[in-house]
Amino acid sequence: METTQAATRDQNDAKAKITSASLNPGHEARLLSRHNLAPSTVGLAPGYLQVNLVILPSAYASNFRDLCTRNPVPCPLLGFTPVGDPTRVIPEGVIMTPDFDVRTDFSSYRVLRAGREVAVVRDVLSEWTDDHVAFLIGCSLSFEEALEMAGHRLSHQDDGKVPAMYKTNIPVLPAGVFHDEEATIVVSMRPYRPEEIESVRSLTRPFLATHGEPIAWGWEGAKRIGVADIHQPDFGDVQNFRDGEVPVFWVCDHTSRRAFHSSTCYVCGCI
């Protein structure tokens, strides 16, 4: 018990030091992730974009850019690193604070080989090589502050979860080595009452860099895009529905993961 309390005090002290040293909420979220003090970035850094990270060998970089270009709504590409340089993002200004390091500044990293997840790690210092390129892809967590401020609840935040995500029947347009015939668009889901849907659509529509408005809603909408069982997500957590709520679906950057055949890292964080 004393050991647990001491560890909690140490964590709180470390968080306080990071808060005082950070330049803005986005920078704070990155530093918390770097020091393993943020198990996820859900709800962190309101007002800042959240991104998913994809790391690939440079041989696949051109094909991956093409994949994003052909599938711009599920895979909105915000920036990428030069080959072998984990500390700089093109275009300049995407990262607004110094000391960025793509190998450490995310809450966790899923390592994939040949399309299969082999590990979840806290950093990829040992994985990164001079031949790697990192891509930053817009994430729907970015528009959640707008929903919350308008009074729309976020069920996953209420329950300390991440959003539920589902494979659909909508095909991914292939590009180069990313041509898996079974790859389909992935959607994230948040439950809302039918009378909220028009407001939810309007609020998220301007967030084009992070998927924009939902593509389907309601039980018929779920059926139309191939989501058969709302309580069996393919990724993320099962959500709790309140009386009268229906599912609302946004395309999701997990789509890019469905096309992978190479060694990659896949994570989410703030910029």
C-alpha positions, -999 to +999 in steps of 0.1 A: +000+000+000+028+024+009+046+016-023+015+023-044+010+056-026+046+066-031+043+058-068+012+079-071+029+108-054+059+105-078+036+104-108+017+135-096+050+153-090+062+144-124+029+156-140+031+189-121+067+195-134+056+188-170+026+211-167+048+239-155+074+233-182+050+229-211+043+257-236+007+248-244-018+219-238-006+201-269+030+202-258+020+190-224+002+160-238+033+151-258+055+154-228+031+133-207+032+106-234+070+108-236+073+101-199+046+073-199+022+094-179-007+094-204-022+059-211-041+075-240-047+110-254-085+108-253-098+141-238-063+157-237-052+190-253-086+205-262-082+229-291-053+210-307-054+184-334-050+148-325-033+125-350-026+089-357+010+080-365+021+055-392+058+046-395+070+028-427+103+019-444+110+046-471+104+021-499+067+023-491+065+060-485+054+070-520+027+043-521+014+054-487+011+090-498-008+078-528-031+057-505-039+088-485-045+109-517-069+082-530-087+079-497-085+115-483-115+113-459-104+082-439-067+090-443-063+128-442-025+133-444-014+163-423+024+159-425+053+135-427+090+133-416+120+134-439+136+099-443+154+089-411+147+122-392+122+116-363+123+152-351+111+173-381+077+173-399+069+186-434+053+210-439+069+232-413+045+245-387+025+213-383+043+208-350+042+242-332+066+234-303+102+224-301+118+191-290+094+169-309+104+132-314+081+109-332+097+079-315+087+089-280+059+115-280+029+092-284+012+074-255+019+039-270+029+023-303+014-008-319+042-026-339+030-045-370+049-069-391+035-083-423+002-067-413+001-084-379+004-067-345+034-082-327+039-058-298+025-027-280+054-005-267+059+028-250+085+041-275+100+030-308+136+041-302+148+005-309+126+001-340+134+034-357+161+033-384+176+058-408+153+044-435+120+051-418+094+077-426+066+088-402+032+100-414+007+121-393-029+114-401-058+134-387-079+118-360-116+122-351-107+128-314-099+164-326-135+174-330-147+160-296-142+193-278-167+210-302-192+183-295-187+185-257-190+223-257-223+221-275-237+197-249-233+165-268-220+138-245-190+116-253-199+082-240-163+068-242-150+097-221-178+093-196-167+056-191-129+061-195-128+042-228-118+049-264-144+050-292-157+018-307-145+011-343-158-012-370-148-026-403-174-017-430-183-029-465-169+002-481-137-007-501-104+011-497-090+024-530-056+006-534-022+022-541+009+003-549+018-023-523-013-013-504-037-034-524-053-058-500-086-068-517-102-074-483-093-039-470-123-018-462-129+016-446-130+016-408-155+038-389-156+052-354-189+053-335-204+076-309-240+072-297-265+101-299-302+107-298-319+111-332-327+147-325-290+155-319-278+141-352-282+173-373-263+193-347-236+167-345-233+167-383-230+205-384-204+207-357-181+181-372-185+190-408-158+218-407-132+194-394-122+182-429-086+175-418-100+150-392-127+132-412-155+158-412-191+148-406-205+113-401-212+091-431-240+070-415-263+070-385-291+050-370-296+013-371-304+013-408-273+033-414-253+007-395-267-021-417-261-002-449-223+001-442-220-034-430-219-031-392-238-061-381-233-061-343-228-027-326-217-045-294-188-063-312-164-036-323-134-046-343-112-021-325-116+001-294-142-004-267-178-014-265-199+017-258-228+022-234-260+034-250-285+054-231-323+051-238-331+063-273-296+067-285-285+054-319-251+048-334-234+076-354-204+067-376-174+087-388-147+073-411-116+065-392-079+066-397-076+030-386-085+024-423-049+028-432-039+000-409-062-023-428-040-019-459-007-027-443+016-054-455+049-040-442+066-034-408+049-004-392+040+014-360+005+027-355-005+050-327-025+081-318-015+114-300-017+152-300+001+178-320 
